[in-house]
Amino acid sequence: MAKGHRAIYLLIVLSIIFSNTISLGVASDINGHWAEEYIVQLVERKAMYVYSDGNFKPDQSITRGEFIQAVNNIFEFEELAEIEFIDLNEGDPFYKDIQKAVFVGYIDGYEDHSIRVDGLITRQEAAKILSIASRLDEEYYENKIDFKDQKEIGNWAIDYVNIMANREYIKGYDDETFRPQRDISRAETAKILDLLYEDIVDAEEPIIPPDPPVITKEEQFIKILDELPNSTEITKIVAEEKVKTEQARNIYNSLNSEEKTNIPEDKVEKLVSIEKKIESLKTPIKTSSKSNIRQAQAWAIGRGAHKRFVDAAEHYWTYGELMGINPEILYAQAAKETNYGRYTGQVKQEMNNWAGIKILEPIGDNTYDHEIFETPEEGVRAHFNHMGIYCGISPIGTPHARWHKTSTASWAGSIKYVEDLGGKWAPNPDYGISIIRDYLNKIYATKTPQEEDILAALEFSNKVENLEEEDEEGLLEIIEKYENLKPAQKELVPSNIKEKLIIPNN
């Protein structure tokens, strides 16, 4: 090889070697930045890198590949999985990082079998990845989400955002919003990973004390009962207390006759009393409606629901009467699952899936792991049929594919109360409780509107939906009709209809 060619070759090799390891002193764009301290820590640990132009670009959105690489570096993941994605080949940048991420289990790619390493990553996606990678998702957390825009957080992401909020790794903005759909920046990534490193990865090894004495099942039972409040102090169902009560019952039922004699009688009486109190506070699934369609629609509109969700109320009350299942319970659940018909999670609006029902053999929690129904009404019927598995009611019409598999579960037909859906319909023990606390109780607290007012608002909304995009004359007529609505009727126009007309929501 000629000397000139050798020199050029050497320069190329050196540029490749050092392109990702530029000295921090050259990264002048972080001086005085709010995340400077975190960035310095991450770069020094070689978890994140400075670009070859000498800048870190802290306010630039981080790519999926960069984010995954940083997560792998900070947690020191090394094991590799066999992978096959349509947009990633062996030898490509981030190939090994994707292998590591798939092995750990915090990513699985998109439904089209792509991985999109050059794409960006949202704050709620980051919350999911970090919760799983750090294994914080294996712990129980109270619901501490109180962001003004929490309705925009996808149902699939809500638990992960709650974990990050509980641990204060991802906080809201000064205006009390979370902005789940916003792309996360390199600076934000550096801060979160530095905090995770300090708390989890680099935590000092604790001094291991001598093995504690073995706690007997009787002692475990007594300890749990001592942690629980007296039944007279319980005024509402709390997930943590419900879980502990069930744990105590399971322990007691596992004791033999001799072991049960070691339990003080007052402890057993306390358990029975708590169980009765919690049972008395539960909400039966099979019961008649305590609400009505118009009240539920007014509640939904007040929560910023999409008109498709408002329209679906008619179907919910129809099938509720046919199957003997309380319709507002399932309507409230649909609000939780679809974010009031806005479908901000993995399930999309055209799928008409109101309850997050999976296909027969899902491979993950991506969009096409969920069932598709031909019409909104078919989706509602499937929702009722699926709930029928839980509470023991036969399906109406031909059930969806997943029905046949779920109906073979050992607990099928035994779930009589909404609060017991946690751990069954969804893994979070607070799932059913939250349907009552955050949705159903608010339906009941909503004032039922005048029939004339809501019918006028919905009739107007239908005209807006049918308006041709380029029909300027029709648009002017519609705006005039809106101005002629009564104030009470304007309040009942769904938010997406107002958005279409560029009318501000109250």
C-alpha positions, -999 to 999 in steps of 0.1 A, spaced: 0 0 0 14 34 -9 24 58 19 -3 83 9 -30 56 10 -17 44 44 -20 79 58 -55 83 45 -65 49 58 -50 57 93 -69 89 94 -102 72 86 -96 45 113 -87 71 139 -117 92 130 -140 62 135 -123 53 168 -125 87 183 -157 100 167 -178 90 198 -153 99 224 -146 136 220 -133 153 252 -160 170 272 -139 201 271 -148 205 235 -185 202 242 -190 239 246 -228 236 241 -233 222 276 -216 250 295 -242 266 318 -269 241 306 -294 230 333 -283 194 327 -246 200 325 -238 180 357 -258 150 346 -243 151 311 -207 152 324 -215 122 346 -230 102 317 -201 110 293 -175 102 319 -191 68 324 -192 63 287 -229 58 287 -235 87 263 -212 104 239 -203 138 224 -208 140 187 -179 142 163 -184 179 158 -176 184 195 -211 191 206 -234 171 229 -266 188 216 -284 185 249 -318 199 236 -319 177 206 -344 148 207 -326 115 213 -330 87 187 -343 53 197 -309 38 190 -290 63 211 -315 59 239 -313 21 239 -275 23 237 -274 46 267 -297 24 287 -275 -7 280 -244 12 289 -257 25 322 -270 -9 333 -241 -27 318 -262 -52 298 -241 -77 278 -262 -107 269 -273 -109 233 -305 -122 218 -311 -134 182 -329 -107 164 -345 -102 130 -359 -68 120 -366 -56 85 -347 -23 89 -316 -35 108 -288 -58 96 -258 -73 114 -230 -49 115 -253 -18 115 -249 8 142 -268 -2 173 -273 -38 161 -257 -52 193 -275 -27 214 -308 -39 200 -297 -75 207 -291 -66 243 -324 -47 247 -344 -76 233 -326 -101 256 -334 -80 286 -370 -76 274 -376 -39 273 -382 -36 236 -397 -59 210 -401 -38 179 -431 -27 159 -459 -47 144 -443 -44 109 -412 -61 123 -392 -29 122 -371 -14 151 -366 22 138 -333 30 155 -333 64 138 -368 73 150 -374 94 181 -387 83 215 -415 99 235 -415 106 272 -441 78 279 -421 53 258 -390 62 277 -409 56 310 -418 21 299 -383 12 288 -367 25 319 -392 9 343 -386 -25 327 -348 -22 323 -345 -11 359 -369 -38 370 -389 -12 390 -420 -25 373 -418 -56 396 -427 -34 426 -461 -20 437 -466 17 436 -495 39 447 -511 61 420 -493 95 422 -501 108 387 -516 142 390 -507 159 357 -531 183 340 -527 164 308 -527 129 323 -556 120 300 -531 121 271 -510 93 287 -517 60 269 -533 33 289 -504 10 281 -480 36 296 -499 48 326 -484 23 351 -448 30 338 -453 68 340 -466 63 376 -434 43 385 -412 71 372 -433 97 389 -432 78 422 -394 76 421 -392 112 408 -370 101 379 -393 118 354 -412 148 366 -437 171 351 -431 206 337 -436 239 355 -471 241 341 -480 208 358 -482 188 325 -463 156 317 -464 159 278 -463 121 272 -462 125 234 -433 149 235 -400 135 223 -375 131 251 -343 151 247 -307 141 252 -304 163 283 -335 148 299 -322 113 291 -288 121 308 -306 134 339 -328 103 343 -301 78 336 -277 96 361 -304 94 388 -311 57 381 -273 50 381 -269 67 415 -300 49 430 -298 15 415 -266 6 396 -240 23 418 -258 18 451 -233 8 478 -234 -29 486 -253 -30 519 -237 -47 549 -254 -81 550 -267 -88 585 -269 -123 598 -299 -142 585 -329 -132 604 -349 -158 623 -373 -177 601 -407 -161 602 -435 -187 605 -467 -184 585 -485 -177 617 -462 -147 624 -466 -135 588 -503 -136 592 -502 -116 625 -477 -91 610 -501 -84 580 -531 -80 603 -512 -55 625 -504 -34 594 -541 -33 584 -565 -7 598 -596 -18 618 -627 -23 597 -643 7 612 -616 29 598 -621 16 562 -643 39 542 -631 31 507 -613 3 490 -575 9 487 -555 -15 465 -527 -20 490 -551 -29 518 -571 -52 496 -540 -70 485 -528 -75 521 -562 -87 532 -561 -113 504 -526 -123 514 -536 -128 550 -566 -149 539 -544 -171 517 -519 -176 545 -546 -185 570 -562 -210 546 -528 -227 541 -524 -234 578 -532 -268 593 -555 -272 623 -526 -271 648 -510 -240 632 -543 -222 634 -544 -226 672 -513 -204 673 -533 -174 659 -549 -152 685 -587 -152 680 -589 -114 678 -566 -115 648 -589 -139 629 -619 -118 639 -602 -87 626 -595 -104 592 -631 -115 589 -644 -80 599 -621 -64 573 -632 -88 546 -668 -81 553 -662 -44 552 -643 -45 519 -669 -68 504 -697 -43 514 -679 -16 496 -674 -35 463 -694 -28 431 -713 -57 416 -708 -61 378 -742 -78 373 -766 -52 384 -790 -27 368 -780 8 358 -780 36 383 -773 61 356 -787 69 322 -773 74 287 -776 112 288 -759 115 322 -730 93 309 -727 113 277 -726 146 295 -699 132 318 -679 120 287 -682 153 270 -672 171 301 -640 150 302 -631 160 266 -643 127 250 -642 122 213 -677 121 197 -672 84 188 -671 76 225 -702 98 232 -721 80 204 -711 45 218 -731 51 250 -763 41 232 -747 7 224 -735 2 260 -770 7 274 -785 -16 248 -762 -45 256 -762 -38 293 -800 -44 293 -796 -75 271 -769 -91 293 -778 -79 328 -744 -62 332 -743 -26 345 -736 -5 314 -720 25 330 -693 2 345 -682 -10 311 -686 25 297 -663 38 324 -639 10 317 -639 19 280 -631 55 289 -600 42 309 -589 18 281 -594 43 251 -588 76 269 -624 86 262 -624 74 227 -592 94 217 -572 61 214 -539 76 225 -523 41 232 -515 11 211 -551 4 200 -562 27 172 -597 41 166 -604 22 134 -600 -11 154 -633 -4 173 -618 -21 203 -632 -4 234 -616 -27 260 -580 -35 249 -591 -71 240 -562 -91 226 -561 -114 196 -561 -152 202 -523 -155 204 -506 -121 209 -469 -118 209 -466 -86 229 -486 -54 235 -483 -38 201 -512 -25 180 -519 -57 161 -517 -78 192 -552 -64 198 -585 -75 181 -601 -56 153 -639 -53 152 -659 -42 121 -680 -15 137 -682 4 170 -712 -17 180 -694 -50 174 -666 -37 196 -692 -30 224 -707 -64 220 -673 -80 223 -666 -59 254 -698 -73 271 -691 -108 259 -655 -106 274 -668 -92 307 -693 -121 307 -664 -145 310 -654 -129 342 -689 -127 359 -704 -158 344 -728 -147 316 -731 -164 283 -721 -144 252 -745 -128 227 -738 -139 191 -706 -154 180 -678 -144 204 -644 -131 193 -614 -155 192 -599 -144 225 -631 -153 243 -626 -190 237 -592 -189 254 -600 -166 283 -631 -186 291 -610 -216 300 -593 -197 329 -597 -213 363 -613 -181 377 -638 -177 348 -673 -169 361 -660 -161 396 -653 -123 393 -685 -107 407 -671 -73 415 -654 -45 395 -627 -41 422 -616 -77 416 -607 -71 379 -572 -61 390 -548 -89 385 -572 -105 360 -582 -81 333 -550 -61 339 -521 -69 362 -523 -37 383 -543 -45 415 -556 -9 414 -571 -15 379 -607 -22 389 -606 1 419 -595 30 396 -625 23 373 -648 31 402 -627 58 418 -616 78 387 -645 72 363 -677 56 376 -681 78 407 -677 108 384 -704 96 361 -728 95 391 -717 130 402 -726 145 368 -758 164 364 -781 148 338 -787 174 310 -820 184 295 -829 160 267 -835 189 244 -800 203 250 -780 172 245 -800 162 214 -794 196 199 -757 194 206 -754 159 191 -775 168 161 -752 198 155 -722 175 159 -735 151 133 -738 179 108 -702 189 115 -690 154 110 -708 151 76 -694 185 64 -673 182 33 -638 196 39 -640 221 11 -676 232 16 -670 268 27 -706 277 24 -716 248 46 -689 257 71 -703 293 74 -738 278 79 -725 255 106 -707 283 125 -740 303 124 -758 273 138 -733 270 166 -738 306 175 -775 300 177 -771 272 202 -780 279 238 -750 281 262 -760 248 278 -761 232 243 -727 246 234 -712 230 265 -725 196 253 -707 197 219 -678 172 220 -643 187 220 -632 171 187 -661 188 170 -651 222 184 -616 215 173 -627 208 138 -644 242 137 -615 259 157 -639 267 185 -621 270 219 -633 245 246 -646 261 278 
